[in-house]
C-alpha cells in the first residue's frame, strides 16, 4: 500500500481542525438541564445546570457526556443539552492564547431575545401571548413520563412483533 | 483506487476547511490588540459573520423566541381546546416520544396543545411548541397512531424545518444587523431594525407552516424521523400508516389551503413510510395495555 504524503500546509490545517475537535469545554445551551448521576434520563439528579454554564468534558458514552462543573461536581448530561462554544474554537485557532472578551461574547449572544419579543408585542397588541405563556408553563415531571412509559410497556419495557 | 478516493476527498475537505477558517480568522484583530471603537465594531461584525451564516447558526434561545411568536400567531388563528386532563395526557405522551428523539433536551422543553377545530392538522413551531387539532385527534384509532403523529411533528422541530423556511437574504440581514454595533444593549434604532427583521422571520415561517405547508422533502424527512423516534419509544410505527390511510382521497384535510402545490400526497407518503418501516431492525407491536388511557383521554373530546 502506497503511503500518502500530506504536504506541510495541509498538515497545519489538519492540526487546526484537530485542535478544534479536541476542545474539551462544553457550554449548556438549554434553559436548564439536570446533571445526572448516571447516563440515563431517569437517573437521580446531582445538580441543576443552567444556560451558559461551562463544563469540562470527561468522557463520552453514546449520546451522553460525563462532565465536571466549575463547582467541581461530576455527572452526566445528554449531548443535546450542550455544545462546544464557538469562541473557544476561535481563541484556540487565533495563534495566540486569547480569550474572547465578555463584551464580544455578549454581542454574539445578542439576537432574537426576550427584549425583541417585548418590542414585537408592543407593536402588535392584537397578537395574544396568554396561551403561549400557559403552554410554556406546562410541565411534565420526569417521574410522570417514566411511569407513563412503564405502564404503557414503552421505552425499556417495549415489545416487538 | 475507489477505496482511496473517499480518503482523498476527506483530506481535501479538511484542508479547504482549515484554510478557509484560518484565513478568515487572520483578518480579525482578536481581543488583546485593542483598536478604536469603530475598528472594534467592524471586528465584531466580522466575527458574527464567521460564527453565524445559516439557519443552523440560530441559537437555541433565538429559536425559542422565534417559536413563541410563531405559536402566538397560530393561536391567533385557532382557539384552544382547553381540557386540562387531555392537555396533560398529550404533554406526557409528547415528552415521552421526545426523549427518544435526537433532541430530547430543547431550550425550554417540549409543549403540546389541542386546537379547537374540525380541521385535520398538526403544526410544529420552532423551539418545540406543537399543536394538534381536535379533528386530527378524532381520527386517531389508538395511542400508537397519536404517538407517531407527535413523532412526525417532533421530527420537523429536530430537523429545523421551520427555521429552514426563513429566507436566506433575511438571515444574512439579521446576522449583519445583530453584529453591526459593538454595544451590549440595543439602541432604539437597532431595536426597531432587529424587530422588523424578526417580523419578517415570523412571516416566512408562518407562511410555510400555516398557509403553504412543507414541501415534499421536509414531509418525507419528518415521516422518516417519525418512524425512527416512534419505534424507539416503543410505538407501533404502522400507526403512521393507519393515519395516512384516513387521508387518502379526503380533500377536507387540505381544503382551501393550497397545500396540493407543494405537499406530497398521502399515497406517496404511505409508500415511503411503509418502506421505512420495512427497514427497521425491530418493529414494536401495538399493546392493548395502552388502550384504556387513550380512550379515557379521547372521551374528553366530546
Contacts between the chains, C-beta under 8 A, distances in Angstrom:
chain1	res1	chain2	res2	distance
A	4	B	4	8.0
A	4	B	7	7.5
A	4	B	11	7.6
A	6	B	11	7.0
A	9	B	15	7.6
A	9	B	19	7.6
A	10	B	11	6.9
A	10	B	14	7.8
A	10	B	15	4.5
A	10	B	18	7.8
A	12	B	18	7.4
A	13	B	14	6.6
A	13	B	15	5.0
A	13	B	17	7.6
A	13	B	18	2.5
A	13	B	19	5.5
A	13	B	22	6.8
A	14	B	11	8.0
A	14	B	14	5.7
A	14	B	15	7.1
A	14	B	18	6.4
A	16	B	18	4.9
A	16	B	21	6.5
A	16	B	22	5.9
A	17	B	14	5.4
A	17	B	17	6.4
A	17	B	18	5.1
A	17	B	21	7.9
A	20	B	21	8.0
A	29	B	59	7.3
A	29	B	60	4.8
A	29	B	61	8.0
A	29	B	107	7.4
A	30	B	60	6.1
A	30	B	105	5.1
A	30	B	106	6.4
A	30	B	107	5.0
A	30	B	108	7.6
A	31	B	107	5.6
A	31	B	108	5.1
A	31	B	109	7.8
A	33	B	105	5.5
A	41	B	99	5.7
A	41	B	104	7.1
A	51	B	61	7.0
A	51	B	107	7.7
A	78	B	104	5.7
A	78	B	105	5.2
A	80	B	102	7.2
A	80	B	103	4.9
A	80	B	104	5.7
A	80	B	105	4.3
A	80	B	106	7.4
A	81	B	105	3.9
A	86	B	51	5.1
A	90	B	25	6.5
A	90	B	30	7.6
A	90	B	47	7.3
A	90	B	50	7.8
A	90	B	51	7.6
A	91	B	30	7.5
A	93	B	21	6.4
A	93	B	22	6.6
A	93	B	25	5.7
A	94	B	25	6.4
A	94	B	30	4.9
A	96	B	30	7.3
A	96	B	32	7.2
A	98	B	30	4.9
A	98	B	31	6.0
A	98	B	32	5.0
A	99	B	31	7.3
A	100	B	30	7.7
A	100	B	31	6.0
A	100	B	47	8.0
A	101	B	31	4.4
A	103	B	182	7.2
A	103	B	184	6.4
A	104	B	31	6.5
A	104	B	44	6.0
A	104	B	47	6.5
A	104	B	182	8.0
A	106	B	184	5.1
A	107	B	44	5.3
A	107	B	47	7.9
A	107	B	48	7.3
A	107	B	179	7.0
A	107	B	182	6.4
A	107	B	184	7.2
A	108	B	47	7.0
A	108	B	48	6.6
A	108	B	51	6.1
A	108	B	52	7.9
A	109	B	59	7.2
A	109	B	61	7.7
A	110	B	178	5.7
A	110	B	184	7.7
A	110	B	186	7.4
A	111	B	58	7.7
A	111	B	59	6.2
A	111	B	61	7.4
A	111	B	62	4.6
A	111	B	174	7.9
A	111	B	178	5.4
A	112	B	58	7.8
A	112	B	62	4.2
A	112	B	65	4.8
A	112	B	66	5.7
A	112	B	174	7.8
A	112	B	194	7.5
A	112	B	198	5.6
A	112	B	201	7.3
A	113	B	61	6.9
A	113	B	62	7.3
A	113	B	65	6.0
A	114	B	65	6.7
A	115	B	186	6.4
A	115	B	191	7.3
A	116	B	65	6.6
A	116	B	191	7.6
A	116	B	194	5.8
A	116	B	195	5.7
A	116	B	198	5.2
A	117	B	65	5.3
A	117	B	68	6.4
A	117	B	69	6.4
A	119	B	191	5.7
A	119	B	192	7.8
A	119	B	195	4.6
A	120	B	69	6.2
A	120	B	195	5.6
A	120	B	198	5.9
A	120	B	199	6.9
A	123	B	195	6.8
A	123	B	199	8.0
A	126	B	76	7.4
A	127	B	69	7.6
A	127	B	72	5.0
A	127	B	73	6.4
A	127	B	76	5.6
A	128	B	72	6.6
A	128	B	75	6.9
A	128	B	76	6.6
A	129	B	68	7.2
A	129	B	72	5.2
A	131	B	71	8.0
A	131	B	72	7.9
A	131	B	75	5.0
A	131	B	80	5.4
A	131	B	113	7.2
A	132	B	68	5.3
A	132	B	71	5.0
A	132	B	72	4.9
A	132	B	75	6.7
A	132	B	129	7.5
A	135	B	71	6.7
A	135	B	111	4.8
A	135	B	113	5.3
A	135	B	129	6.0
A	136	B	68	7.1
A	136	B	108	6.1
A	136	B	109	8.0
A	136	B	111	6.2
A	136	B	129	7.6
A	138	B	87	6.8
A	138	B	91	5.3
A	138	B	111	5.1
A	138	B	112	7.6
A	138	B	113	7.9
A	139	B	109	7.1
A	140	B	88	7.8
A	140	B	91	5.1
A	140	B	92	5.2
A	140	B	95	4.7
A	144	B	92	5.8
A	145	B	92	6.1
A	145	B	95	5.1
A	145	B	96	5.2
A	145	B	99	6.8
A	148	B	92	4.8
A	148	B	93	7.1
A	148	B	96	5.5
A	149	B	96	5.4
A	149	B	233	7.7
A	149	B	234	7.5
A	151	B	289	7.1
A	151	B	293	7.8
A	152	B	143	7.1
A	152	B	234	7.5
A	152	B	287	6.9
A	152	B	289	6.3
A	152	B	290	4.6
A	152	B	293	7.4
A	153	B	234	6.7
A	153	B	287	4.8
A	153	B	289	5.5
A	153	B	290	7.4
A	154	B	96	6.5
A	154	B	233	5.6
A	154	B	234	3.7
A	154	B	235	7.1
A	154	B	290	7.9
A	155	B	96	7.3
A	155	B	99	7.7
A	155	B	100	7.5
A	155	B	233	6.8
A	155	B	234	5.9
A	157	B	234	7.4
A	158	B	233	7.5
A	158	B	234	2.8
A	158	B	284	5.1
A	159	B	234	7.4
A	159	B	284	6.2
A	159	B	285	5.3
A	159	B	287	6.3
A	160	B	282	4.7
A	160	B	283	6.2
A	160	B	284	5.6
A	160	B	285	6.3
A	161	B	236	7.7
A	161	B	283	5.7
A	161	B	284	7.2
A	161	B	285	3.7
